Amino acid sequence: MPVLTVLGLSASNKLAEFSEALKVAVSESAEELKLKPSGVSCYFPQDLLPRNNEEILIFVDCLTEKPERTDEVRKKLVEALVAKAKVFFPNAELIECFVKPFKTSHGFASYIK
Protein backbone atom coordinates (compact mmCIF):
# COMPACT_ATOMS: atom_id res chain seq x y z
CA MET A 1 0.00 0.00 0.00
CA PRO A 2 1.59 3.30 -1.04
CA VAL A 3 1.82 5.97 1.64
CA LEU A 4 1.71 9.65 0.71
CA THR A 5 3.30 12.08 3.15
CA VAL A 6 2.64 15.74 2.42
CA LEU A 7 4.75 18.42 4.09
CA GLY A 8 4.39 22.20 4.11
CA LEU A 9 0.65 22.54 4.61
CA SER A 10 -1.18 24.38 7.34
CA ALA A 11 -4.00 22.58 9.11
CA SER A 12 -7.30 23.29 7.38
CA ASN A 13 -10.65 21.72 6.63
CA LYS A 14 -9.42 21.37 3.02
CA LEU A 15 -7.04 18.52 3.90
CA ALA A 16 -9.66 15.74 3.95
CA GLU A 17 -10.82 16.64 0.45
CA PHE A 18 -7.21 17.03 -0.73
CA SER A 19 -6.33 13.61 0.73
CA GLU A 20 -9.14 11.94 -1.22
CA ALA A 21 -8.14 13.80 -4.40
CA LEU A 22 -4.54 12.60 -4.04
CA LYS A 23 -5.67 9.00 -3.56
CA VAL A 24 -7.79 9.19 -6.71
CA ALA A 25 -4.90 10.82 -8.59
CA VAL A 26 -2.67 7.87 -7.67
CA SER A 27 -5.22 5.34 -8.90
CA GLU A 28 -5.91 7.23 -12.14
CA SER A 29 -2.34 8.28 -12.99
CA ALA A 30 -1.36 4.97 -14.63
CA GLU A 31 -3.24 1.72 -14.99
CA GLU A 32 0.06 -0.15 -14.52
CA LEU A 33 -0.03 0.79 -10.83
CA LYS A 34 -3.18 -1.31 -10.38
CA LEU A 35 -4.17 0.70 -7.33
CA LYS A 36 -7.53 1.81 -6.00
CA PRO A 37 -7.96 4.94 -3.86
CA SER A 38 -8.73 2.70 -0.88
CA GLY A 39 -5.28 1.15 -1.26
CA VAL A 40 -3.47 4.45 -0.68
CA SER A 41 -2.79 6.13 2.68
CA CYS A 42 -2.23 9.87 3.02
CA TYR A 43 -0.70 11.72 5.97
CA PHE A 44 -0.09 15.40 6.75
CA PRO A 45 2.42 15.62 9.61
CA GLN A 46 2.40 18.97 11.34
CA ASP A 47 5.56 21.04 11.29
CA LEU A 48 6.85 22.97 14.29
CA LEU A 49 7.11 26.07 12.11
CA PRO A 50 3.96 27.74 10.84
CA ARG A 51 3.51 27.01 7.14
CA ASN A 52 1.43 28.92 4.65
CA ASN A 53 1.19 26.39 1.82
CA GLU A 54 3.94 28.07 -0.23
CA GLU A 55 6.31 25.08 -0.40
CA ILE A 56 4.68 21.66 -0.65
CA LEU A 57 6.61 18.39 -0.68
CA ILE A 58 4.92 15.08 -1.44
CA PHE A 59 6.70 11.81 -0.70
CA VAL A 60 5.44 8.50 -2.08
CA ASP A 61 6.68 5.67 0.12
CA CYS A 62 6.03 1.92 0.07
CA LEU A 63 5.28 1.73 -3.64
CA THR A 64 6.18 -1.89 -4.24
CA GLU A 65 8.61 -2.49 -7.08
CA LYS A 66 7.07 -4.44 -9.94
CA PRO A 67 8.22 -4.84 -13.56
CA GLU A 68 5.27 -2.84 -14.89
CA ARG A 69 6.01 0.09 -12.56
CA THR A 70 8.59 1.61 -14.85
CA ASP A 71 10.27 5.00 -14.62
CA GLU A 72 7.64 6.27 -17.08
CA VAL A 73 4.82 5.06 -14.83
CA ARG A 74 6.45 6.70 -11.79
CA LYS A 75 6.81 9.92 -13.80
CA LYS A 76 3.07 9.88 -14.59
CA LEU A 77 2.38 9.36 -10.89
CA VAL A 78 4.46 12.29 -9.64
CA GLU A 79 3.14 14.59 -12.37
CA ALA A 80 -0.46 13.69 -11.44
CA LEU A 81 0.19 14.39 -7.76
CA VAL A 82 1.86 17.75 -8.45
CA ALA A 83 -0.98 18.72 -10.80
CA LYS A 84 -3.57 17.87 -8.13
CA ALA A 85 -1.68 19.89 -5.50
CA LYS A 86 -1.60 22.88 -7.89
CA VAL A 87 -5.41 22.73 -8.16
CA PHE A 88 -5.86 22.79 -4.38
CA PHE A 89 -3.04 25.24 -3.64
CA PRO A 90 -2.72 27.53 -6.68
CA ASN A 91 -0.61 30.10 -4.78
CA ALA A 92 2.13 27.60 -3.89
CA GLU A 93 5.54 28.74 -5.07
CA LEU A 94 7.04 25.24 -5.03
CA ILE A 95 5.47 21.79 -5.30
CA GLU A 96 7.71 18.74 -5.53
CA CYS A 97 6.98 15.03 -5.46
CA PHE A 98 9.40 12.16 -4.83
CA VAL A 99 8.92 8.38 -5.16
CA LYS A 100 10.86 5.99 -2.96
CA PRO A 101 10.84 2.43 -4.41
CA PHE A 102 10.04 -0.36 -1.99
CA LYS A 103 11.06 -4.03 -2.11
CA THR A 104 9.07 -6.41 0.05
CA SER A 105 12.10 -8.70 0.16
CA HIS A 106 13.86 -6.07 2.29
CA GLY A 107 11.30 -6.68 5.02
CA PHE A 108 7.54 -6.32 5.04
CA ALA A 109 4.64 -7.52 7.16
CA SER A 110 1.00 -6.51 7.09
CA TYR A 111 -2.22 -6.88 9.05
CA ILE A 112 -5.53 -5.74 7.57
CA LYS A 113 -8.74 -6.19 9.51
N, C-alpha and C positions, 0 to 999 in steps of 0.2 A: 504494500500500500504506500504510494507516494505521500510524503509529508511536505506541505508548503509552509515555510516560515517567512513571514513578512515583517520587515523592520522599517522603522521611520515613520510610523503612523501614530497619530494621536487617537486616544480612545474616542469613539463616536458611535452613534446608533447606525451608522452606515456600514460598519464592519461585518455584520451578519449577512447583509445583502452582498457585499463585496466577496466574502468568503464563498458563498454559493456560486457567484459568477466565476470566480477563479476555478472552482471545482468543475463547473461545466466547461470552461475554457480548456482545461486539461483533457477532458473526455472528448471534446470536439476538435482538438488541435491536429490529431493524426490518428487515423483508425488503427495504425500499427501498434499504438499503445494499448489498445484493448482494455480501456479503463472506463468505468462509470463514475459519475460524480460521487456516488456513495462510497467508492473505493479510494477517495482522496481525503486526507486530513489537512486542515488549515489552521495555523496558529499565528497569533499576533502578540508576541512578548512585549511587555512594556519596558521602555527605556527609562533610565534614571534622569535623563535630560528631557526637557519638554521638546516635542517635535511638532512641526507644523506641516507635515505631509509634503515637504519640498524635495527630500531625498528618500526614495523608496527602494529597498533591496528585497528581492524575492529569491529565496533559496529552495530548490527542489531536492529533497533528500529521499533516500530509500526507493528510488526508481530502479527496480530490478533490471539488471543487464539481460537482454535477450537479443538474438541475432537481428530481429526485425526492428529493434530500437536503435536505428542508425544515427549517425551525426545529423543527417538531414531531418530525421524525425525529432530529435532533441531540439534542433534549430526551430522547427515549427512550434514546438511546445513553448520555448522561451519567448518567441515572438508573439504568440497568442496571449501569454500571461502579461507581457509588457503592454500590449495593446489594450487589454482589459483594464489594467491599472490606469492607463491614460484616460480611459472613459470615466472612471470613478474619481480620478484626481487630476483634472486637466491643468492645474496650476503647478504641478510638480516640475521641478527643474531637472531632476535626474531620476530615472527608473531603470534599474538593472535587474537581470534575472540570471541565476546560475544553477546548473544541474550538477549534482554529485552522483555519479554512477554507484550502484550498490550490487554487490555479489552475495547471494545467500550463502555461498560456500565459505565466506569469511566469518560467518556466525549469524544465525537468525533463528528466532523462535516466535511463535504467535499464539495468542488465545483470542478467539472471537466467540462471544456469547450469542 
